[in-house]
Amino acid sequence: MCKNIQMKEERISTIEYIEFLKRTDLGSQYPKERFEERIAKLVDHVSISLVARNKDNQIVGVLFGLTDYAYWLYITDLGVDRDYLHQGIGTELIKTAHSLAGGKNDI
């Protein structure tokens, strides 16, 4: 993964996620109807919330996933800031989510 990028499991605020979406192509997948209200539900209720931040603590990657921690992991959101594409951030987010959900023996 890109140097100076820290990844960890953390909850982010609705505002942080909406600001991040503006720097990705991920936001276009969401219907605009009650957008902020629905994004708030998303960030509050997702099973796995992984965030990659640069040295300035700016969010540069996000993965949200739903899992039963026994059989399956469904990645609902995977986005990387346009300025950080092709640096392995998305791949690392997926690997970490897979491990958190149960790893290769269960998921």
C-alpha positions, -999 to +999 in steps of 0.1 A: +000+000+000+009+036-005+035+050+019+021+073+047-014+058+045-029+045+077-058+021+076-080+012+105-115+001+115-134+033+125-167+049+123-168+082+104-194+109+105-220+115+078-203+148+070-169+131+066-183+105+043-202+129+021-170+150+018-151+119+008-177+109-018-171+142-036-135+131-042-145+098-057-168+083-083-186+063-056-212+089-047-229+086-081-243+052-070-266+067-045-301+080-052-303+117-043-337+113-025-331+119+012-294+115+005-280+129+038-305+110+059-298+077+042-260+082+043-263+088+081-280+054+085-254+038+063-224+050+083-241+042+117-252+006+109-227-010+086-209-041+101-174-033+089-162+003+085-126+006+073-110+040+066-076+048+050-062+082+059-031+101+046-005+118+067-027+149+070-056+127+084-077+132+053-098+102+043-084+087+011-102+053+011-133+038+026-147+003+027-181-006+042-192-042+045-219-064+058-210-098+073-223-126+095-187-132+106-192-169+098-200-174+060-202-143+040-189-107+035-208-083+012-188-052+004-214-024+000-190+005-006-154+006-018-140+040-028-106+056-032-099+093-035-092+101-072-058+115-063-048+081-047-060+056-073-037+027-084-017+027-052-031-005-037-054+012-012-086-006-024-069-040-024-056-035+011-091-024+023-106-056+008-079-079+023-084-063+058-122-065+056-119-102+046-097-108+076-120-089+100-150-108+088-134-142+095-107-148+070-102-176+044-113-204+067-148-189+072-155-163+045 
